[in-house]
Amino acid sequence: MSKPMDITDDAFDTEVLQSDKPVIVDFWATWCGPCKMIAPILEEIAGEYDEKVKIVKIDVDSNSQTAGKYNIMSIPSLLFFKNGEMVDQVVGAIPKAQLAARLDKVL
């Protein structure tokens, strides 16, 4: 079972833009309450969509370059990438069913 992987600004291009499968990028911070609410949902999704999608987490406090590039103003922000392009975005914690439905559209 896969789990969300922590990445840095330096790994973003390799892990997200060059990924051979769709990627959900979770922009988060340790002090963010809603980020803590959505984390277990992302873990469940990672397990259920194991071979179909990659989920990565990027801490906005220590990786401001990527957060700035994608104009992240509120967290959690989930960006969906497919073939190196951002194809969807969710701001804030949402229920698992809604997240799964958005992911299914990307797949």
Secondary structure as the mmCIF struct_conf table of DSSP 4:
data_model
#
loop_
_struct_conf.conf_type_id
_struct_conf.id
_struct_conf.beg_label_comp_id
_struct_conf.beg_label_asym_id
_struct_conf.beg_label_seq_id
_struct_conf.end_label_comp_id
_struct_conf.end_label_asym_id
_struct_conf.end_label_seq_id
STRN STRN1 MET A 5 ASP A 6
HELX_RH_3T_P HELX_RH_3T_P1 ASP A 9 ALA A 11
HELX_RH_AL_P HELX_RH_AL_P1 PHE A 12 PHE A 12
HELX_RH_PI_P HELX_RH_PI_P1 ASP A 13 LEU A 17
TURN_TY1_P TURN_TY1_P1 GLN A 18 GLN A 18
BEND BEND1 ASP A 20 LYS A 21
STRN STRN2 VAL A 23 TRP A 28
TURN_TY1_P TURN_TY1_P2 THR A 30 TRP A 31
HELX_RH_AL_P HELX_RH_AL_P2 GLY A 33 GLU A 48
TURN_TY1_P TURN_TY1_P3 TYR A 49 LYS A 52
STRN STRN3 LYS A 54 ASP A 59
TURN_TY1_P TURN_TY1_P4 VAL A 60 SER A 62
HELX_RH_AL_P HELX_RH_AL_P3 SER A 64 LYS A 69
TURN_TY1_P TURN_TY1_P5 TYR A 70 ASN A 71
BEND BEND2 SER A 74 PRO A 76
STRN STRN4 SER A 77 LYS A 82
TURN_TY1_P TURN_TY1_P6 ASN A 83 GLY A 84
STRN STRN5 GLU A 85 VAL A 91
BEND BEND3 GLY A 92 GLY A 92
HELX_RH_AL_P HELX_RH_AL_P4 LYS A 96 VAL A 106
#
